[in-house]
């Protein structure tokens, strides 16, 4: 699946209990070729950034870091798989893992706002 994320905003739709991102978190994306980056904030996230490469499959191979409301700096990695909602909006199904803290894994979904 090909897509252009430049200027698109996504919101968190679901997340594992061990994640910091929630329904109040918004992601503001940019894309140049196969390079993707975004700023995110809201809910438990004070400020966050991510950077990703678009794989030939259309998946995003991503690394992220943020500061949460507890003042912790958290880092992680994520493999995001694109899909379309029944309404035709772009979404990503995300398998992620903390690279800090307890090193646990989780699953989340973000949907085009």
Secondary structure in CASP SS format (residue, H / E / C, confidence):
PFRMAT SS
TARGET T0000
AUTHOR 0000-0000-0000
METHOD secondary structure of the structure
MODEL  1
X C 1.00
X C 1.00
X C 1.00
X C 1.00
X C 1.00
X C 1.00
X C 1.00
X C 1.00
X E 1.00
X E 1.00
X E 1.00
X E 1.00
X E 1.00
X E 1.00
X E 1.00
X C 1.00
X C 1.00
X C 1.00
X C 1.00
X C 1.00
X C 1.00
X C 1.00
X C 1.00
X C 1.00
X C 1.00
X E 1.00
X E 1.00
X E 1.00
X E 1.00
X E 1.00
X E 1.00
X E 1.00
X C 1.00
X C 1.00
X E 1.00
X E 1.00
X E 1.00
X E 1.00
X E 1.00
X E 1.00
X E 1.00
X E 1.00
X C 1.00
X C 1.00
X E 1.00
X E 1.00
X E 1.00
X E 1.00
X E 1.00
X E 1.00
X E 1.00
X E 1.00
X E 1.00
X E 1.00
X C 1.00
X C 1.00
X C 1.00
X C 1.00
X C 1.00
X E 1.00
X E 1.00
X E 1.00
X E 1.00
X E 1.00
X E 1.00
X E 1.00
X E 1.00
X E 1.00
X C 1.00
X C 1.00
X C 1.00
X C 1.00
X E 1.00
X E 1.00
X E 1.00
X E 1.00
X E 1.00
X E 1.00
X E 1.00
X E 1.00
X E 1.00
X E 1.00
X E 1.00
X E 1.00
X C 1.00
X C 1.00
X C 1.00
X C 1.00
X C 1.00
X E 1.00
X E 1.00
X E 1.00
X E 1.00
X E 1.00
X E 1.00
X E 1.00
X E 1.00
X E 1.00
X C 1.00
X C 1.00
X C 1.00
X C 1.00
X C 1.00
X C 1.00
X E 1.00
X E 1.00
X E 1.00
X E 1.00
X E 1.00
X E 1.00
X E 1.00
X E 1.00
X C 1.00
END
